[in-house]
Amino acid sequence: MTKRIETRRTNEQAAIRTTYFSIIGNAGLAVIKGIAGVFGNSYALIADAIESTTDIFSSFLVLFGLKYANRPADKNHPYGHGKAEPLITFLVVGFLITSATIIAYESIKNIGTPHHLPKLWTLFVLGPIIVWKEISYRVVIKRGNETNSSSLKADAWHHRSDAITSIAAFIGISVALILGKGYESADDWAALFASGFIYYNSYLIFRPALGEVMDEHSFDDLVEEIRKVSLTVTGIISTEKCFIRKSGMQYHVDLHATVDAGITVQHGHNIAHKLKDCLREQIPQLGHVLIHIEPNQESQEVL
């Protein structure tokens, strides 16, 4: 029990620290991109700054969601508050779609409006930003996978989409500078492309969160691990049905386990408790574990 609680607390703290990392990073980049975009005549950079700004608000949402989702179970929420996490993810997706729409609208408007070529030095701003955002993505997605946090994974994809929009801006500015007068809009076309990629990423983030809310099954590896651990418990002959639903950073399990049909109800009850304790100890990310005891059919036939 102690190991499971410590693991859960460690995951919670790691997820929260990672979200603060995202907030600080996005705030700094939003300022840098905004200033560079305005003074460097690059709407692609300004569009990038808009996305980074929305990322700040979405990261605050993720932080709120993580803290709320990790509140303990109570009378009205016997399974805890974990479902708040995918709901927060939906809001994060909303921020992404909003920023993509603003970027697309402004890009289309600017494509038909004459303006100056971007400044060469904006490329030297974008280079380190691209590297930093990709590093940020890898840091946050790693934490998201380690903690099983859907909202943290969504936050990670914010970093990846930001890196892609920065790459698009880099290409657009480069094309405009290389080809010169008459190709000023290459920068705006790059921003428009970036908005399309953000829409696509929004779907990639939304789909798993929807599956989590709908209790969609996608945990075959975890089911296999549960079955293997179950067979190590004395008295468990086999396992049958195994249903899993994700809530926040935890997985709730309904498991049918087969025991000797000739044992007493009390003995079966004790085995079920041992199995539950063993599963929660060996697989710390499990939350509620409901064990249904089934009599072994071969034992019944012998009797």
Residue pairs with C-beta under 8 A, 6 or more apart in sequence:
1 277
1 280
1 281
3 281
3 284
4 280
4 281
4 284
4 286
7 284
7 285
8 249
8 250
8 284
8 285
11 146
11 147
11 148
11 149
11 249
11 285
12 66
12 70
12 147
12 249
14 143
14 146
14 147
15 66
15 143
15 144
15 147
15 149
15 152
15 249
16 63
16 66
16 67
18 139
18 140
18 143
18 144
18 152
18 155
19 59
19 62
19 63
19 66
19 152
19 155
20 63
21 136
21 139
21 140
22 55
22 59
22 62
22 136
22 140
22 155
22 158
22 159
23 56
23 59
23 60
23 63
25 132
25 136
25 159
26 52
26 53
26 55
26 56
26 59
26 158
26 162
27 56
29 49
29 52
29 129
29 132
29 133
29 162
30 49
30 52
30 53
30 55
30 56
31 49
32 125
32 129
33 45
33 46
33 48
33 49
33 52
33 125
33 129
34 45
34 46
34 49
34 53
36 42
36 45
36 122
36 125
36 126
37 43
37 44
37 45
37 46
37 47
37 48
37 49
37 122
38 46
39 119
40 118
40 119
40 121
40 122
40 125
41 115
41 116
41 117
41 118
41 119
42 118
42 119
42 122
42 169
42 173
42 187
43 106
43 107
43 110
43 115
43 187
43 188
43 191
44 118
44 165
44 168
44 169
44 172
44 173
44 187
44 188
44 190
44 191
44 194
45 118
45 122
45 125
45 126
45 169
45 173
46 106
47 103
47 106
47 107
47 165
47 169
47 191
47 194
47 195
48 129
48 162
48 165
48 166
48 169
48 191
48 194
50 99
50 102
50 103
51 99
51 100
51 103
51 161
51 162
51 165
51 194
51 198
52 162
53 99
54 95
54 96
54 98
54 99
55 95
55 158
55 159
55 162
57 95
58 91
58 92
58 95
58 96
58 154
58 155
58 158
59 155
59 158
61 88
61 91
61 92
61 95
61 151
62 88
62 92
62 151
62 152
62 154
62 155
64 88
65 84
65 85
65 87
65 88
65 89
65 151
66 85
66 149
66 151
66 152
68 81
68 84
69 80
69 81
69 82
69 83
69 84
69 85
69 88
69 151
69 248
69 249
70 81
70 82
70 248
70 249
71 80
71 81
72 80
73 79
73 80
73 81
79 247
79 252
79 287
79 288
80 247
80 248
80 250
80 287
81 248
82 246
82 247
82 248
82 249
82 250
82 287
83 212
83 213
83 247
83 248
84 248
85 149
85 150
85 151
85 212
85 247
85 248
85 249
86 150
86 151
86 209
86 210
86 212
86 213
87 213
88 151
89 150
89 151
89 154
89 205
89 206
89 209
90 206
90 209
92 151
92 154
92 155
92 158
92 205
93 154
93 202
93 205
93 206
93 209
96 158
96 161
96 198
96 201
96 202
96 205
97 198
97 199
97 202
99 198
100 195
100 196
100 198
100 199
100 202
101 195
103 165
103 191
103 192
103 194
103 195
103 198
104 192
104 195
104 196
106 191
107 188
107 189
107 191
107 192
107 195
108 188
108 192
110 185
110 188
110 191
111 185
111 188
111 189
111 192
114 184
115 184
116 184
117 176
117 177
117 180
117 181
117 184
118 173
118 176
118 177
118 184
118 187
120 177
122 173
123 170
123 173
123 174
123 177
126 166
126 169
126 170
126 173
127 170
129 166
130 163
130 166
130 167
130 170
133 159
133 160
133 162
133 163
133 166
134 159
134 160
134 163
136 159
137 156
137 157
137 159
137 160
137 163
140 152
140 153
140 155
140 156
140 159
141 153
141 156
141 157
141 160
143 149
143 152
143 156
144 150
144 152
144 153
144 155
144 156
145 153
147 249
148 246
148 249
148 250
148 251
148 285
149 248
149 249
150 208
150 209
150 212
150 246
151 209
153 205
153 208
154 205
154 209
157 201
157 204
157 205
160 201
161 197
161 198
161 201
164 194
164 197
164 201
165 191
165 194
165 197
165 198
168 190
168 191
168 193
168 194
168 197
169 187
169 190
169 191
169 194
171 190
172 186
172 187
172 188
172 189
172 190
172 191
172 193
173 186
173 187
173 190
175 183
175 186
175 190
176 183
176 184
176 185
176 186
176 187
179 186
210 216
211 218
212 246
212 247
215 245
215 246
217 243
217 244
219 244
219 246
219 251
222 244
222 251
222 283
223 242
223 244
225 283
226 239
226 242
226 244
226 253
226 255
226 279
226 283
227 239
227 242
229 278
229 279
229 282
229 283
230 236
230 239
230 255
230 257
230 275
230 278
230 279
231 238
231 239
232 278
233 271
233 274
233 275
233 278
234 271
234 274
235 259
235 260
235 263
235 267
235 271
235 274
236 257
236 258
236 259
236 271
236 275
237 258
237 259
237 260
237 296
238 257
238 258
238 296
239 255
239 256
239 257
239 258
240 256
240 257
240 258
240 294
241 254
241 255
241 256
241 292
242 253
242 254
242 255
242 256
243 253
243 254
243 255
244 251
244 252
244 253
244 254
245 251
245 252
246 252
247 287
249 285
250 285
250 286
250 287
251 285
251 286
251 287
252 286
252 287
252 288
252 289
252 290
253 279
253 286
253 288
253 289
253 290
254 290
254 292
255 275
255 279
255 289
255 290
255 291
255 292
256 292
256 293
256 294
257 271
257 272
257 275
257 291
257 292
257 293
257 294
258 293
258 294
258 295
258 296
259 268
259 271
259 293
259 294
259 295
259 296
260 295
260 296
260 299
261 295
261 296
261 297
261 299
261 300
261 303
262 299
262 303
263 271
268 293
269 293
271 293
272 291
272 293
273 291
275 291
276 289
276 291
279 286
279 289
280 286
280 289
